[in-house]
Amino acid sequence: MTLHDNLADEVLRRQTPEAQSFLIQTSILDRLRGSPCDAVTGRSEGQSILDVLAQEGSFVAREDDEWFVCRREFADVWRNRLFHTSFDLLPELHLRASAWYERNGFADEAIRHAMAAADYNRAARLIRDAAPDRIARDDLRAALKWLGALPDSVVQSDRGLCLLHARALSAAGYGDAAERRRWDAEQTGNG
């Protein structure tokens, strides 16, 4: 354990048990706000905890009128602690985050958390919903990133995903890869 880790642990120990649990569980989030934190933790005092922590000024700061950020060095230590002490809880926390982000129109975050939970069916559904708009807006990087992050077996087994991937690849100038995806689409009957 590094000096930095020891410092972060000391800061965490000074918090109430509720704040400790909150900080560790919400460490999976890049930005913090009351309602997504409540969705992840299953509690309802996220905003008040964030307000108190921001007033203390130790490791949570306002990013803007709605969002807070946790200083990266602390978040990394707490994320590591979550990984080592509650590994089995991680998929559930990520799925809760994914559901909140989906309900609130944050496709990138919803997909990222579904992938982190290894719920590839959820991620595939979210990508099918969001990627056509990204492709239409010429945001090919996002669409290709999402589709490329799915296991190939998931894409190959879904005709719609294959065609979506082929469309994005073709628009990005990857003709040979697009043709392979079109071939994959022909091999599957769903979608």
C-alpha positions as CSV (number, residue, x, y, z in Angstrom):
1,M,0.0,0.0,0.0
2,T,1.4,3.4,-1.0
3,L,1.5,6.5,1.1
4,H,-1.3,7.9,-1.1
5,D,-3.4,4.8,-0.4
6,N,-2.8,5.2,3.3
7,L,-3.8,8.9,3.2
8,A,-7.0,8.1,1.3
9,D,-7.9,5.3,3.8
10,E,-7.3,7.7,6.7
11,V,-9.6,10.3,5.0
12,L,-12.2,7.6,4.5
13,R,-12.0,6.4,8.1
14,R,-12.9,9.9,9.3
15,Q,-16.2,9.7,7.5
16,T,-19.4,8.3,9.0
17,P,-20.1,4.6,8.1
18,E,-22.9,5.9,5.8
19,A,-20.6,8.3,4.0
20,Q,-17.9,5.6,3.7
21,S,-20.3,3.1,2.1
22,F,-21.6,5.9,-0.1
23,L,-18.2,6.9,-1.3
24,I,-17.0,3.4,-2.0
25,Q,-20.2,2.3,-3.8
26,T,-20.4,5.5,-5.9
27,S,-16.8,5.3,-6.9
28,I,-17.9,3.5,-10.0
29,L,-19.4,6.8,-11.2
30,D,-17.3,9.4,-13.0
31,R,-19.6,12.3,-11.9
32,L,-21.8,12.4,-8.9
33,R,-25.3,13.8,-8.4
34,G,-27.9,12.8,-5.8
35,S,-30.3,10.7,-8.0
36,P,-27.7,8.5,-9.8
37,C,-25.9,8.0,-6.4
38,D,-29.2,7.0,-4.8
39,A,-29.9,4.6,-7.7
40,V,-26.5,3.0,-7.2
41,T,-26.6,2.8,-3.4
42,G,-30.3,2.0,-3.0
43,R,-30.6,4.9,-0.5
44,S,-32.1,8.3,-0.7
45,E,-29.7,10.7,1.0
46,G,-27.1,11.1,-1.9
47,Q,-27.6,14.8,-2.5
48,S,-27.3,15.7,1.2
49,I,-24.1,13.5,1.6
50,L,-22.7,15.2,-1.5
51,D,-23.5,18.7,-0.2
52,V,-21.8,17.9,3.2
53,L,-18.7,16.4,1.5
54,A,-18.5,19.4,-0.9
55,Q,-18.7,21.8,2.1
56,E,-15.9,20.0,3.8
57,G,-13.9,20.4,0.6
58,S,-11.7,17.4,1.2
59,F,-12.4,15.3,-1.9
60,V,-15.7,16.1,-3.5
61,A,-16.1,19.3,-5.4
62,R,-18.9,20.9,-7.5
63,E,-18.3,20.5,-11.2
64,D,-21.3,22.7,-12.1
65,D,-24.8,23.5,-10.8
66,E,-25.9,19.8,-10.9
67,W,-22.8,17.6,-10.8
68,F,-20.0,16.9,-8.3
69,V,-16.7,15.2,-9.0
70,C,-14.6,13.2,-6.6
71,R,-10.9,13.8,-6.8
72,R,-9.5,11.0,-9.0
73,E,-6.8,9.9,-6.5
74,F,-9.5,9.2,-3.9
75,A,-12.0,7.6,-6.3
76,D,-9.3,5.2,-7.6
77,V,-8.5,4.1,-4.0
78,W,-12.1,3.6,-3.1
79,R,-12.9,1.8,-6.4
80,N,-10.0,-0.5,-5.6
81,R,-11.4,-1.1,-2.2
82,L,-14.8,-1.9,-3.7
83,F,-13.2,-4.3,-6.1
84,H,-11.3,-6.1,-3.3
85,T,-14.0,-6.1,-0.6
86,S,-17.3,-6.3,-2.5
87,F,-16.4,-7.8,-5.9
88,D,-19.7,-9.7,-6.1
89,L,-21.6,-6.4,-5.7
90,L,-20.0,-4.7,-8.6
91,P,-22.2,-6.0,-11.4
92,E,-25.4,-5.0,-9.5
93,L,-24.0,-1.5,-8.8
94,H,-23.1,-1.1,-12.5
95,L,-26.6,-2.3,-13.6
96,R,-28.2,0.1,-11.2
97,A,-26.1,2.9,-12.7
98,S,-26.9,1.7,-16.3
99,A,-30.6,1.7,-15.6
100,W,-30.5,5.3,-14.1
101,Y,-28.4,6.6,-17.0
102,E,-30.8,4.9,-19.6
103,R,-33.9,6.4,-17.9
104,N,-32.3,9.8,-18.0
105,G,-31.0,9.8,-21.5
106,F,-27.2,9.3,-21.0
107,A,-26.6,6.6,-23.6
108,D,-22.8,6.5,-23.3
109,E,-22.8,6.0,-19.5
110,A,-25.7,3.5,-19.7
111,I,-23.7,1.4,-22.2
112,R,-20.5,1.7,-20.3
113,H,-22.0,0.5,-17.1
114,A,-23.9,-2.4,-18.8
115,M,-20.5,-3.4,-20.3
116,A,-18.8,-3.1,-16.9
117,A,-21.5,-5.4,-15.4
118,A,-20.8,-7.8,-18.3
119,D,-24.5,-7.7,-19.2
120,Y,-24.0,-7.9,-22.9
121,N,-27.6,-8.4,-23.8
122,R,-28.5,-5.1,-22.0
123,A,-25.5,-3.4,-23.7
124,A,-26.6,-4.7,-27.1
125,R,-30.1,-3.4,-26.6
126,L,-28.8,0.0,-25.6
127,I,-26.4,0.1,-28.5
128,R,-29.2,-0.9,-30.9
129,D,-31.2,2.0,-29.6
130,A,-28.5,4.7,-29.5
131,A,-26.1,3.8,-32.4
132,P,-28.4,4.7,-35.3
133,D,-28.7,8.2,-34.1
134,R,-24.9,8.5,-33.6
135,I,-24.3,7.2,-37.1
136,A,-26.8,9.6,-38.6
137,R,-25.1,12.5,-36.8
138,D,-21.8,11.2,-38.1
139,D,-20.5,10.3,-34.6
140,L,-19.0,7.1,-35.9
141,R,-16.4,7.0,-33.2
142,A,-19.0,6.4,-30.5
143,A,-20.9,3.8,-32.5
144,L,-17.8,1.9,-33.5
145,K,-16.4,2.0,-29.9
146,W,-19.7,0.6,-28.5
147,L,-20.0,-2.1,-31.2
148,G,-16.3,-3.0,-31.0
149,A,-16.5,-3.4,-27.2
150,L,-19.2,-6.0,-27.4
151,P,-18.0,-9.6,-27.6
152,D,-17.8,-10.6,-31.3
153,S,-20.1,-13.6,-30.6
154,V,-22.8,-11.2,-29.4
155,V,-22.6,-9.1,-32.5
156,Q,-22.4,-12.1,-34.8
157,S,-25.5,-13.7,-33.3
158,D,-27.7,-10.6,-33.9
159,R,-28.5,-9.7,-37.5
160,G,-29.5,-6.1,-36.5
161,L,-26.2,-5.5,-34.7
162,C,-24.3,-6.9,-37.6
163,L,-26.0,-4.6,-40.0
164,L,-25.6,-1.6,-37.7
165,H,-21.9,-2.4,-37.4
166,A,-21.6,-2.8,-41.1
167,R,-23.3,0.6,-41.6
168,A,-20.9,2.3,-39.2
169,L,-17.8,0.6,-40.6
170,S,-18.8,1.5,-44.2
171,A,-19.5,5.1,-43.2
172,A,-16.0,5.2,-41.6
173,G,-14.4,3.9,-44.7
174,Y,-13.7,0.3,-43.5
175,G,-15.2,-1.4,-46.6
176,D,-13.7,-4.8,-46.1
177,A,-14.7,-5.0,-42.4
178,A,-18.2,-3.8,-43.4
179,E,-18.5,-6.6,-45.9
180,R,-17.5,-9.2,-43.3
181,R,-20.2,-7.8,-41.0
182,R,-22.8,-8.0,-43.8
183,W,-21.7,-11.6,-44.4
184,D,-22.2,-12.2,-40.6
185,A,-25.7,-10.7,-40.9
186,E,-26.6,-13.1,-43.7
187,Q,-25.5,-16.1,-41.6
188,T,-27.9,-15.3,-38.8
189,G,-31.7,-15.2,-39.0
190,N,-32.7,-12.8,-36.2
191,G,-33.0,-9.1,-36.1
